[in-house]
Amino acid sequence: MDLRYGPEYEVFRRELREFLTGWPLSGDEAALPQAEQERIFRGRGIDAGYVYRETPEAYGGSGQPSDPLRDRILQEEYGRAGAPGNSLFQGPAMLVPTLLELGSEEQKQRFIPPTLRGEMSWCQGYSEPGSGSDLASLQASARLEGDDWVLNGQKVWTSNADSADWMFGLFRSEPEASKHAGISYLLIPMKQEGIRVRPLRQLSGAAEFFEVFFDDARTPAENIVGQRGEGWQVSRSTLKHERNLIGNPRMISDQFDRLLALAREAQVGGRPALSDAGVRRRLAEIEGFVRACETSNLRMLSASIRGEEMQVMLPMMMTKLYSTDVTQMIWKLAYDLLGTAGLTDCEWAPNYARDSTPPAVVQNYLFSLGPAIAGGASNIQRNIIGERGLGLPRDPRPPS
Ligand SMILES: Cc1cc2nc3c(=O)[nH]c(=O)nc-3n(C[C@H](O)[C@H](O)[C@H](O)COP(=O)(O)OP(=O)(O)OC[C@H]3O[C@@H](n4cnc5c(N)ncnc54)[C@H](O)[C@@H]3O)c2cc1C
């Protein structure tokens, strides 16, 4: 199998590597706050045609033609350089593609450029206490009153709700309609009296999720994406982009390399962990999945170069499912290798296991449990793969 990308792409890679030598910033710029440095370098990436490639220039992107191979090279090289490329935050990664697909011209002009520049931040208001997997049962309401939507109810597990300027969220606007038909997709300013945000403390000690309470909160009538009562279709677009975000094979290979480094240093029963048969068996099993992720990703790449959308869809659905499982396996083994030492400082633990409190391995293990739930739990993903990917009979559903 010839995995080379061809001369044109190797020139592209060389030029890109040259550009990426500009990160980290140097001189006076190196003294700026980290977020400001990232903003500057991302701006340079847009000007050079490397960042937000396919977003039209009129909305603040690079306006380049679609090219899956260039996208892959960018992902590889930005990852290698640890440089800020396309932001993975909810605004740029989920809302912007949704607006490009389904937003009005006014919404595109108003919201996309500041979101890409990092001047407008977003959170996603979908889940509610009684509505997660069965999202269409959501109850938070939107009532049109004069020129405003008036919002009441509660959202939960809202990542970054404390810092976000805006929320893209789903609200029931037609209480009489069937559950999928009565929802609208609204853009809501977060800093207002009718919105209260309360942190949820996680197992890791951090509070990255929030409950959001709406008590006669308001947003102007024009801040609806798509038609009134058709928010469900709009939300499908955002969810597709969210699921595609989860499961980058390069990240999984990097994590596996870190696990191997740990296995070389850690001790099991007074001997190097790598010489233990049980550890070797688990490593071999994980490596099988890691290499399968890489191969599957290459197959998707070949299919998308050939424009075979159907050949891309099924492996893409599967990527979220197995990449989240593999990530959990990697960090679970790392956690087991560290044992109680993972909770404290210890001589042989590599730096990355010692640098934070609790140490990064423990933190990564606890975090790895989340992506299998976020953006649709694994069981739901299995249903989607079975029904839409493999054409199996539909799961029985309660009447809507
Ligand atoms: C890291 C992280 C970040 C998140 N960020 C956000 C955010 O920013 N905004 C937001 O709106 N939400 C967010 N969420 C919430 C997430 O979307 C929900 O947790 C998810 O949709 C599952 O809903 P639930 O927690 O209510 O679980 P439930 O839907 O109650 O599911 C519980 C269990 O039942 C299973 N189950 C449910 N229905 C079925 C079925 N039909 N068939 C088989 N099994 C089933 C599920 O697989 C799961 O194991 C986040 C979650 C995580 C973990």
The ligand as an SDF file (V2000), in Angstrom:
LIG
                    3D

 53 58  0  0  0  0  0  0  0  0999 V2000
  -18.3430   15.6540   28.5750 C   0  0  0  0  0  0  0  0  0  0  0  0
  -19.7990   15.9990   28.3360 C   0  0  0  0  0  0  0  0  0  0  0  0
  -20.1160   17.2500   27.8280 C   0  0  0  0  0  0  0  0  0  0  0  0
  -21.4580   17.5870   27.6120 C   0  0  0  0  0  0  0  0  0  0  0  0
  -21.7450   18.8570   27.1630 N   0  0  0  0  0  0  0  0  0  0  0  0
  -23.0260   19.1880   26.8930 C   0  0  0  0  0  0  0  0  0  0  0  0
  -23.3520   20.5040   26.4300 C   0  0  0  0  0  0  0  0  0  0  0  0
  -22.4780   21.3740   26.2870 O   0  0  0  0  0  0  0  0  0  0  0  0
  -24.6400   20.7870   26.1540 N   0  0  0  0  0  0  0  0  0  0  0  0
  -25.6390   19.8670   26.2950 C   0  0  0  0  0  0  0  0  0  0  0  0
  -26.7900   20.1850   25.9750 O   0  0  0  0  0  0  0  0  0  0  0  0
  -25.3780   18.6120   26.7850 N   0  0  0  0  0  0  0  0  0  0  0  0
  -24.1000   18.2690   27.0890 C   0  0  0  0  0  0  0  0  0  0  0  0
  -23.8100   17.0070   27.5830 N   0  0  0  0  0  0  0  0  0  0  0  0
  -24.9200   16.0890   27.8760 C   0  0  0  0  0  0  0  0  0  0  0  0
  -25.0390   14.9250   26.8970 C   0  0  0  0  0  0  0  0  0  0  0  0
  -25.5040   15.3610   25.6430 O   0  0  0  0  0  0  0  0  0  0  0  0
  -26.0020   13.8970   27.5540 C   0  0  0  0  0  0  0  0  0  0  0  0
  -25.3780   13.4500   28.7370 O   0  0  0  0  0  0  0  0  0  0  0  0
  -26.2740   12.7340   26.6270 C   0  0  0  0  0  0  0  0  0  0  0  0
  -27.0870   13.1210   25.5690 O   0  0  0  0  0  0  0  0  0  0  0  0
  -26.9620   11.5570   27.3930 C   0  0  0  0  0  0  0  0  0  0  0  0
  -28.0900   12.0170   28.0780 O   0  0  0  0  0  0  0  0  0  0  0  0
  -28.3020   11.7050   29.6310 P   0  0  0  0  0  0  0  0  0  0  0  0
  -27.0740   12.1110   30.3750 O   0  0  0  0  0  0  0  0  0  0  0  0
  -29.6040   12.3310   30.0400 O   0  0  0  0  0  0  0  0  0  0  0  0
  -28.4120   10.1180   29.7400 O   0  0  0  0  0  0  0  0  0  0  0  0
  -29.6980    9.2220   29.4200 P   0  0  0  0  0  0  0  0  0  0  0  0
  -30.3090    9.6340   28.1360 O   0  0  0  0  0  0  0  0  0  0  0  0
  -30.5720    9.2140   30.6270 O   0  0  0  0  0  0  0  0  0  0  0  0
  -29.0230    7.8040   29.2160 O   0  0  0  0  0  0  0  0  0  0  0  0
  -28.6640    6.9860   30.3280 C   0  0  0  0  0  0  0  0  0  0  0  0
  -28.2260    5.6370   29.7930 C   0  0  0  0  0  0  0  0  0  0  0  0
  -29.3160    5.0010   29.1170 O   0  0  0  0  0  0  0  0  0  0  0  0
  -28.9370    4.6000   27.7870 C   0  0  0  0  0  0  0  0  0  0  0  0
  -30.0660    4.7730   26.8570 N   0  0  0  0  0  0  0  0  0  0  0  0
  -30.9290    5.8190   26.7980 C   0  0  0  0  0  0  0  0  0  0  0  0
  -31.8100    5.6380   25.7890 N   0  0  0  0  0  0  0  0  0  0  0  0
  -31.4960    4.4590   25.1750 C   0  0  0  0  0  0  0  0  0  0  0  0
  -32.0100    3.7210   24.0500 C   0  0  0  0  0  0  0  0  0  0  0  0
  -33.0380    4.1680   23.3300 N   0  0  0  0  0  0  0  0  0  0  0  0
  -31.3980    2.5620   23.7060 N   0  0  0  0  0  0  0  0  0  0  0  0
  -30.3460    2.0900   24.4170 C   0  0  0  0  0  0  0  0  0  0  0  0
  -29.8060    2.7400   25.4930 N   0  0  0  0  0  0  0  0  0  0  0  0
  -30.3650    3.8990   25.8690 C   0  0  0  0  0  0  0  0  0  0  0  0
  -27.7930    5.5610   27.4140 C   0  0  0  0  0  0  0  0  0  0  0  0
  -26.9300    4.9870   26.4590 O   0  0  0  0  0  0  0  0  0  0  0  0
  -27.0820    5.7380   28.7560 C   0  0  0  0  0  0  0  0  0  0  0  0
  -26.1910    4.6700   28.9870 O   0  0  0  0  0  0  0  0  0  0  0  0
  -22.4950   16.6560   27.8740 C   0  0  0  0  0  0  0  0  0  0  0  0
  -22.1650   15.3930   28.3850 C   0  0  0  0  0  0  0  0  0  0  0  0
  -20.8400   15.0690   28.6240 C   0  0  0  0  0  0  0  0  0  0  0  0
  -20.5350   13.7210   29.2020 C   0  0  0  0  0  0  0  0  0  0  0  0
  1  2  1  0
  2  3  1  0
  2 52  2  0
  3  4  2  0
  4  5  1  0
  4 50  1  0
  5  6  2  0
  6  7  1  0
  6 13  1  0
  7  8  2  0
  7  9  1  0
  9 10  1  0
 10 11  2  0
 10 12  1  0
 12 13  2  0
 13 14  1  0
 14 15  1  0
 14 50  1  0
 15 16  1  0
 16 17  1  0
 16 18  1  0
 18 19  1  0
 18 20  1  0
 20 21  1  0
 20 22  1  0
 22 23  1  0
 23 24  1  0
 24 25  2  0
 24 26  1  0
 24 27  1  0
 27 28  1  0
 28 29  2  0
 28 30  1  0
 28 31  1  0
 31 32  1  0
 32 33  1  0
 33 34  1  0
 33 48  1  0
 34 35  1  0
 35 36  1  0
 35 46  1  0
 36 37  1  0
 36 45  1  0
 37 38  2  0
 38 39  1  0
 39 40  1  0
 39 45  2  0
 40 41  1  0
 40 42  2  0
 42 43  1  0
 43 44  2  0
 44 45  1  0
 46 47  1  0
 46 48  1  0
 48 49  1  0
 50 51  2  0
 51 52  1  0
 52 53  1  0
M  END
$$$$
